[in-house]
Amino acid sequence: MNRLARQWTARRSALRDFLLRRLRNPTGQTRPAFLIGAVRSGTSMIVSQLARSWQVELYNEDHPAAFDYWRLREFAVIEDLLAASRAPLTLFKPILDTHRARQLLDGFPEGRLIFAFRDFDDVINSARKRFYEDDGSFNPSNRLPPRDPREPVTRWIDTDFAEFSLDPLPAETTAYIRAHWRTDLNLNSRIALRWVLTNRLYFDLGLDREDRVRLVRYEDLAADPEPGFRELCGFLGLAFDPEIAAGVFASSIGKEAAPDLAPSVRAACEALMERLARQTPAVRTEAHG
């Protein structure tokens, strides 16, 4: 599809959504939802599929109205966007603000949080190709201003997690990462510790005890999309549309060989993956029930 055809399709879809929202959601009431989790965890697939429905207005992580260099703007800005939305659900993807999940719950009492996770081996392989140069330097995007080329966990350890000074990480999270950190870890192991840090937040922030938070496993949605998205729509208060689950494939699961990790880091990843997986069987049962 050429550029003009894509533009025409996008405009036609936008007009359709506008008309359906006016017709089927005449009050204009909207509910905020936030998709969080580790980078490269299939979050783009999840939001793009949900956004196929007229019921969802999406602000992706690179949308300048809601994000400043992939960080969620002030809550007052988000409130203004919610006030202007006519969609039943307004969806944001602040994955770099996963550590602020508690603030999101407190700041938006009607909101919902989706916490997405994916097998750590696939995340590491994907992140290595997407964010790192051949020499191992960190380069997340050419659209960002020049920044520290160190891998994030290395930078956080070296600076005592100063990047999170305004919104501190839980003490148990930073203590766990420090306990598994060594200066001789290879790059894959350092990327893995970022996966551990982010996904531990599901437990360390007490999100596993919140009814307004739903844990979603990427592999479940990719391998069997209709029941997974049907259940997710129910959680978000949306009517399920088969189009939401259309065109999802599982070809990215286990696509490459497992990366080389330090044994202690791999053990930490496996233990956390098992802990997260234990939280998801009930979701699958509900989806079929």
N, C-alpha and C positions, 0 to 999 in steps of 0.2 A: 504494500500500500504506500503510495507516494505521499509527500507532505501535504498537498492540497486535499487529498482524499482523507487523510487523518484529521485535518482541521475541520473538514465538513462533518465527519463522523462525530467528532467531539462536540461541535456546535449543535448538531441534531440531538445528541444525547443530553446536552445541557438544557435544551429547550424542552425535551420530554420530561426531564426531572423537574424543571420549574413548573410545568403545567400539572403534573401529577401531585406535586407537593401542595399546590394551591387547591386542587380538587379534593385530595384525600386527607390532607392535614390542614384543614381550614383555620384552625386556631393558631397554627404556626409554632406550637410548643415543640421543643427539642430537648433531648437528653444528651449530655456529654459522655463520651467514652474515650478512654486512653489506652492505646496499645503499647506495652512496655516489654522489656526483656533484653537479652544480650544481642549484640549486633550479629548479623548473618544467621539469624534464627528463623528465617522464613517470614518475617514480619511484613515485607513488601507484598508477598503473595496474599497474606491474610487481608490486609487493608484493601488491596486492589480488587479482590474478589467481593468483599463486602460492599465496596463502592459501586459495583455493578447495579445495585438496587437504587431506585429513586429515593428510597427511605434514608439513604446515608449521604451526608455531605462530608467529604474527606479533606482534612488538612494534613498532608504528608509532611515528613520531617524537613523537607526543603522548601515548604511553602512560606514565603516571606511575611505573609499576614500573621501567621501564628508562630513562626520560628525565626530566631536570629542565629545563623550558623548552627543549625540543627538543635538548638536549645529552645525550649518552650519560652515564649514571651511571658511578661507579667500576667498574673491572673486577671487583672482588670482588662487587658487586651483580649484575653480569651472570653471573658464575660461579654464583651462587645460583639465578638464573633457569634457567640451563642444567641445573643439578642437579635442578630440579623438573620440567623438561619431559619429556614422554613422547613427543613428536613426533620423527620421524627428523631433522627440520631445524627449528632455531629461528632465525627471521629477524628482524633488526633493521634499522632504516632511519635511521642517523645521518648524514644528508647534511650537517648543519652541522659534522660532525667529519671531513669528507673529508680534511682536512690531516693527520689522525692515522692515516691508512691503514697506515703502517708499524707503528705501535703495535698496531693491531688484528691485523696479521699476526703480530707477535712475541708478543702476549699470548694469542692463540688459535691455536696451531700446527695444529689440525685444522680451522680455519675457512676459509671461502671469502669472497671479496669480489666483488661485482658493481659495476662502475663504469658508470653509465648516462650517456649524453650525447644531446643533441638539437640540432637546427639552431638556431643562435643567434638568427635573426630571430624564430622562434616563441617561444623562451624570453624574449626581451626584451619582446615584445608581451604575453605571459602575465604576466610579472613586473610590468610597468607597471600592468596592471589589478588585479592581486592585492595588491600591496604598497605602492602609492603613492597618496597623495591627489591631488586636482586641482591643488594648489599645488606638487606634486613632493616633498612631505615623505614620509619613509619610515615606514610603519605596518604592520609584518608581521602583527600579530595583536592584537586587543583583549584577549586573554588574557595578554599579556605586561605586566610592569610598565612604567611610563613610561620611555622611552629616547630616545636621541639621534635626532632626526628626519632627520639627514643620511643620504643614500644611503651604503651600506656602504663602497664603495671610497673615497669622499671622506673618510669618517671614518678609514679605515685609513691613508690617505696623511697626513692631518693629524696623526695620533697616532703615526706611524712604526710602524704595525702592532702597537701595544701590546696589542691584543686577543689576539694570538697569542704573547705573551711566554712563557707556560708551555709552549707547543707551537709553536715557531717554524716559519714557512714556509721552504721552501728559498730560499737567497739568490738563485738564478737566477729564481725566481718573482717575488719582490718587485722585483728589478731590472728585469724585463721590464715590470711594471705601471708602475713609476715612469717608465720610458722612454716610455711611451705616454700618460702622464697630462698633462693641461693643465687649468688652472683654468677655461678657457672651454668645456670639453666640455659638450654638452647632456646631459640626463638619460638619454636612450637610450644614448648612448656610454658613460656611467658604468656603467649596468647591464650593457652589453656587456663592459666590462673585468672585472666580477665573473665573468661567464661564462668569460672567458679565464683568469682566475686559477684558478678551480676546475678547469677542464678541463686546464690545463697540469700540474696535479699528477699526472695519470696518467703523464706522462713525467718530470717533475722529481723525483718520488719513486721512479722506477724501477719503477713498477707494470707497465709494458709488458714487463718481463722476468720477471714472476712467474707461475708456473703456477697459483697459487691465486687469481689475479685474472682476471675475465672482463670484457672491454669489450663493452657492449651498446648498440646504437644504437636509440633509441626508434622512429624511423621504420621500421626493419626489422621490429620486433615489431608495430607497428600495422598495417603494410601486408600482412604475411604472418605472422600470429601462430603458426600451428601449427608450422612448422619452427623458428622462432626459440625458442619456449618448449620445444619438444622438446629442442633442443640445450642450452638453459639448464638444464633438468631433469637432463640427463645430467651436466653440470658440477657440479651441486649434489648429485648422488647420489640423485636422486628418480626414481621410476617416472613416466613421462609419463601424464597423464590428459587426454583431450581437453577436459574441462571447464575446465582451466587456460587454454586459448586461446579459449574461447567468449566471444562478446559483445565482442570487441575491434574497434574501428573506426578507420579512418584519417582521419576527418573533421576532426581538429584539425591535420593537416599542411598548412602553407601557407595557413591559413585567412584570414589578414589580409595586407595589404600590408606589404612590408618597411619597418621603421622607419628614420627618418633617422639616419644615423651619420656621425661624422667620417670622412673617407676613410682616414686612417691606422688608425683603430680597426676599420673594416670590413675592411681588408686583413689586419689581425692576426687577426680572427675567421675570415676565409676560409682563411687559411693553416693555422690550428689545426684547423679543421673538416676540411680536406683531409687533414691529418696523422692525425687520429683515424679518418677514414673508411678510410684505407689499412690500418688495423689490423683492420678488420672483415670483409673479403671471405672470409678463411679460415674464419671462424665460420659464415658463410652456406653455404659449401661443405660443411662438416662437418654442418651441420643437414640438408642434403639427402642426404648420403652415408651 
